[in-house]
Structures are given as C-alpha cells and as structure tokens.
C-alpha cells in the first residue's frame, strides 16, 4: 500500500516532511574496497583489469580481447530487427537535435574602461561512458550519455561495459555504434572507472566520466573526481505525477509504474485533488501489476515508497510540495500545465500536459533522461553538452585600461599582503615596487 | 633552482611528461577523520560545532554567538580606510558586471514533429561559502565566491569562516557585506561543511557549497557531494607565462612570483624562445626575492616547482605544451596574444598581451579567480553563475506529436523489457497494452 497523505490533515506538514526526506537508498560503505581496486588498477594496469574481470564477471580476458572488435559491433547491428534499429536512429536524431540547442555560446566584449574580456567554451579531449551490465539492458542510456559528448565536439569517446559470463547485449553495442562511440572495453565496476580515469596499457585515460552504475561504480566516480570530471551520482529513479480527475486512471497508473518498475527503491508519487480519482488510480495500478512482467519490482516500489497526496487546490498547493520533493521526473497532466510549471522551481525534467508520458522522454523526446535524483534537482541539472565542455575566461587590458583599474588591484594586493601580486601591476604602471607596503598598517 | 627544459634536447618529451604529471600536493588521507566529524555534526548539531571549534580554533562559542552579529560587520567596515573600501567596491562592481554576461538563457522551441521542448535555468535557493581562516586573508575570494551566487539570483547566502583564537579579519567581514552575504558563522573545517550541507539548529542547510580550504575541507566537500552541489576541489595555484624577449624581465619575474608567493607547492612556469631573456628573468626573480615579504614561500615554490622551458618557435610550439599542462592561469605576453590563444584548448583563465598581469585578474578584471588547478582545466571551468543555478528540461507533446514519435518509444521500451514504460505511451496512442511484448524475441 502506498502512503496516503492529505493536505487537509492536521499532521500533514510533519508527515510530508518525513516523507520528503526519507533516505531510500542509504549509501553502502564500500569506500575502502573501491580505494583498493583503484590503487591496484593504477599500479598493475591491464593485469588488474584482467584479474578483477575474472573474479567479478567470470570472464577470461587478455590485453588483446579487452576491447570489443569492430566485427562484433557490426554483427550485433545485423542481429537487430529493422523496427528496433529505426527506433534507435530516430531517438539518436532527436536527442542530438535537442542537445544542439544546449551548446553554449562563447562571448567577448569590451567594457567602459576599455578592458576586453569574455569566455570561450571548448569540448574536453576525451570522454568515458560507463554502461552497467547485468539484467538491465538500456541502449537508450548509451545514446543519452554518448550523444551530448558528440554534440559537444568530443573527439574520443570510450565506453566500458561489464560482460558477466562473457555476455554483452547487441542492443548496447548497436546503440554505441549509432552514437559514434570510438572504443568499447569489456570491463565494469570500480576497475572500469579507474581505467578510464588513470589509463592502463590498453585504455587511454579520459577527461570526463559519465554513466550510471552500482554502489561501487558510484563510489569510484566520487574518488576519481578531480582527476577527471564526473556527472552527478545517480540514485534510484522517481516520478511525481500531478493529475486532475480528467485523465484516464489507467494511463496515470502506467505513468507511476513506469518508474516503479525500474527498482524496488524507485519512487512513484501522485498528487491529485480528487479522492475518487486517487482511488481509481490505485485500483488501476493493482490491475496493471497483475500482468506486468516486472511486477515484483514495481509492486515492491509502489508498496514501500509510493505515495498518493490529496490536496484541495491543485494549482495553488502543488508548487510548494513539488519543490520540497525536487523530483527527477515531474509530469503535469492538467489543462494549463505551462502555468503550473511556472509555480515550480525544482525538478529535473518536466513533462507537460496529458499527452506527454514520461516514458516518451526516456527514449525519443529529445531532452536527456540522465537526471538528478534524490532531491538533487534543487541544485543539479540533467546531463548535457556542458558536462563535456569547459569554459576558459579571457582578459585583455590595454595600457590605458590597466591605468584605470590597476591601482585598485595594487591596493587589494597590499591589503592581502601579496607583494608580488602588487609588484606585477605596479611595475607595469611605472610605479616602483614598495616592498614594505604590505607591512604598513595604514594600507588597510 | 627552477627546472630548465629545452625543446631541442633529445630527452625533452620524456622530461616534459614527467614535469607535467608530477603530483605537487598528494591528497592527505583524512577521509576517516572527516567522516567522523560529519557524522558528529549530523547527530549533535550546534553542540558538535561548539565543541569542535573549542578544540580546533581555541574559541568558545554558544548557539547565540555562532553567528557574527550585524554590529561586528558594521564596525569592521568602519575600521577600513577609504582607499581599500573603494577598491573592494570597484572590484565588486566589475566582478558582478562580468558575471552578468555569463547568465545562461532559457530556451523553448517546437520541432518539425510539433513537439515543444526546451530548458529553463533557475537559481538554487541557498548557497554556502567557505572562507579559510589563518594567516591568509583573501577578501577578494569572498567577492569571487559570493558575487556569482548573487548574480545567479540566489536568495540566501551563508558564509562560514574559522576564527582561530577568536580572531576574524575586518577585510573578510567587509567583503562579505559588500557582496551581500546574508549570514556569517564562526566555524571552519569539515564541521563547517557538514553544517552547511546538513544543517544544525542554528545553521539552515544550503544547496551548493563553494570556496577553498585545507585537506579536511576539500575531503568534506567530496563527502557531502550529492547531498549538495560543490565547486571543484582546489589544489595549489599555478601560472604559466609565455613571453618573448620584448618584455621587461622584472615584470615577467613578478608575474611568476605572484603565484609562487601563494604556497610552497604553487607552480610558476615560463615558456620563452630566448635563452638570454630566460636568464634575465631568472636573475630578476632572485632580485625580487631579496625584498619580497613572502620570500620564503615564493623561493621554495620557485626552487622546487618552478620551470623555465626554452622553445625554438614560440608561436608554433606553445599550444601543445600549454594543453599538456592545462594551467590554472595562462599569461600570453606577446604581440599577437589573441592568435596564440587560438592555438590553445586547455587553460582556466587566459591573460592576453603585455599589459594584463594575472594579478589584475585576481582582483578587479571581472572574470572569476576561482579556477581549476592541477590540470583540471582539461575538463573543468572556473567558478561561475551556473554553479549556483540548475537547468530543468521541458517536454510537451501534442496529441499529434505523440502519434508521430510515440510508436518508437514503445518499440524501445519493449526492447528494454520495460512494459509499464511501453503501456504509458501505448495507452495514450489508443493501443491495448501488450503485456507479453517484452518476452517476445521478435521484439528485438
């Protein structure tokens, strides 16, 4: 049974706070294990990857077979039916088109002091993409991680994917091929992250690592942060559906289950203003579950983490509640969804209106489906092209410009006791270095 | 003596690689200590802050005196001389103006399929700024961290600063006041980061934490990453000066020392094409050092981490070398600095021409002085307004738009075995749910 909250209840504020801040997936303490794995890969290179892959994935590799050969990728593509291939290609085209709109512009301008300044955006040289192995096979995630890097202009894109018992899904290889991934390595876990961050004999290091993974992968990304850039640490998925009674309960139930079916600790929440509609959605969820292939996962998520929140005024009350939850996915199945969206600050991705299921955004909408979870939408954005780019600032003083602003720099350098800073400006202004300036209390 | 490299030497490639990848400040292993401090602050709140501040900063606080009162801030401002105040205000105005140019635009567009999409940038609700205590007093860093948050539109800005033996510098309080910091707390170290991330009875939690600090602060930021957003992990400062022989050696020497004086593990590097000029710069460094107040620090940095790299062709060879070092600060003291900058991809901030000392950028140029160090400019940007903002994506399908792109979403959901995803789209398309689709191998 999902949690039932009613904003008219006396203890609502308290119960809602407890619900909003409950930790669904406490971080496992794998820091020491991960530290040892990273140290081993740094010290032993390929040999460590081969040994750890034997141990964790029951797969025998050599330095020569670490990388998936081009022939396997071609064979994978041929094994797929045309409909699936065309859907992947449509998705890739639409994702690329959307991400083109995100590419930031460089700027340069000259201010009133005659100082020219600005910034320049450029891609990183190489990006690494982690793809999880195991039962979940998500070619859409390969597209969502690789294509922003390609659109950013990244020249080299390396992917790692564990191949438990030697198995690798043709959908994964094909999505990588469509997205323009340059290299694919059969390695997973913290060892894959270490290889991408520090390099081995076979795997050249990259500059940014993105992609979802288990607790070991997440901790490894945290530990290599600084050596490389990383995307945010992904937690279990979540959806918040805001619906009036004008929707089909079976449709809204499917929306809720589309996240619940990901993970027993995924979260699906409904906010509605109609108690009868809420009851009908709950019944529809139960009905879907009877025939849903992933019913065990979805039922566990719905029972333990699901919630139905009844409010009096959907338009007036929703904004505050949504911002407290800062959901990864927010669906607004109401008439004036745009106006309702304007009352909300924190959500990873917003799906507007009655004809925009979150699932369409998972595959072919265009915006990225790698999104901040666990209330990180308060401060984090979904994956985008700027995760694969960096900004250099530019400053160019003319002689006159330095005359205008340089003296203040000397004053502040003196106040901070940084005499070489002051000298580098003062000498250009034709002033003698005043080596005792900073020890002069009057300089304060 | 700084390292001397010559690009014409046979072993140059090898020696340059060793130089470029040398680790100047190996991370101290303080993870466990920091974990304990964070756990204590989460469990005990203010009481932990008070106890740890007594222990580390020899300062006796109560819940009432944790926060610096407005009266102290006013008194600090009054204690400064007018010239320093005016310089701080000029700096604040110029920093704000530059960062206004960085504010990203929201976008919305409708594509050929009739699907409306885009993204929306909004500020985070609250930001936390860490300011180091101790001997280094850098009001400029207060401005550089706080003003981008203000320009981003952040409503609440909380600052923490340790007050060893009860001391807090009036320059720090005044810079915070000028920058519009709303709350200042007398606490430092990992305990300050924990308080900002998780909150205590007195300190409300924030969404993003920025600002430099020692190894404990850096590790604490790493550990709370995910709970809040953080800026990059700052290492010791560095400058790379590219200079032809037309500059005054004393000026270029001051540029080099302006970073060397920060830290014994700071790094100053000169690339030039003139051996005689290189020798004159080296002599000028020695001469400056004789009268430099921070000569011990600067001399240690220059001797152990400084370098002079002699090349044959300054314009042709510089780009590759700079990109390998990916310096925090890059000064191009040559005639056509703009053309030279076009050959370079990786640098945090670029100072162009003969009249743009890096130090002017530290204070009053406009661009941020919080920049990626330790080769992080390969993938990271300096601090900017987007560090205090986040992007929500938007998607709005019309009924016709969903008819066009929905079927491909169903195909991909089926291929991934996510039946509730498929249903949420198929039901809207008027298709019956096909609960056995995902188990059908032909769906591949």
Interface residues (C-beta under 8 A of the other chain):
Chain A: X31 X79 X80 X81 X83 X84 X86 X87 X88 X90 X91 X94 X97 X98 X101 X102 X104 X107 X109 X111 X115 X116 X117 X118 X119 X122 X124 X125 X136 X137 X138 X139 X140 X170 X171 X207 X208 X222 X225 X226 X228 X229 X232 X233 X248 X250 X251 X254 X255 X257 X258 X260 X261 X262 X288 X291 X292 X293 X294 X298 X337 X338 X341 X345 X346 X347 X348 X349 X350 X351 X352 X353 X354 X355 X356 X357 X358 X359 X360 X361 X362 X363 X364 X365 X366 X367 X368 X372 X374 X376 X377 X378 X379 X380 X381 X382 X384 X386 X390 X391 X392 X393 X394 X395 X396 X397 X398 X399 X401 X402 X405 X406 X407 X408 X409 X411 X412 X413 X415 X416 X417 X418 X419 X420 X421 X422 X423 X424 X425 X427 X428 X433 X435 X436 X438 X439 X442 X443 X444
Chain B: X31 X79 X80 X81 X83 X84 X86 X87 X88 X90 X91 X94 X97 X98 X101 X102 X104 X107 X109 X111 X115 X116 X117 X118 X119 X122 X124 X125 X136 X137 X138 X139 X140 X170 X171 X207 X208 X222 X225 X226 X228 X229 X232 X233 X248 X250 X251 X254 X255 X257 X258 X260 X261 X262 X288 X291 X292 X293 X294 X298 X337 X338 X341 X345 X346 X347 X348 X349 X350 X351 X352 X353 X354 X355 X356 X357 X358 X359 X360 X361 X362 X363 X364 X365 X366 X367 X368 X372 X374 X376 X377 X378 X379 X380 X381 X382 X384 X386 X390 X391 X392 X393 X394 X395 X396 X397 X398 X399 X401 X402 X405 X406 X407 X408 X409 X411 X412 X413 X415 X416 X417 X418 X419 X420 X421 X422 X423 X424 X425 X427 X428 X433 X435 X436 X438 X439 X442 X443 X444
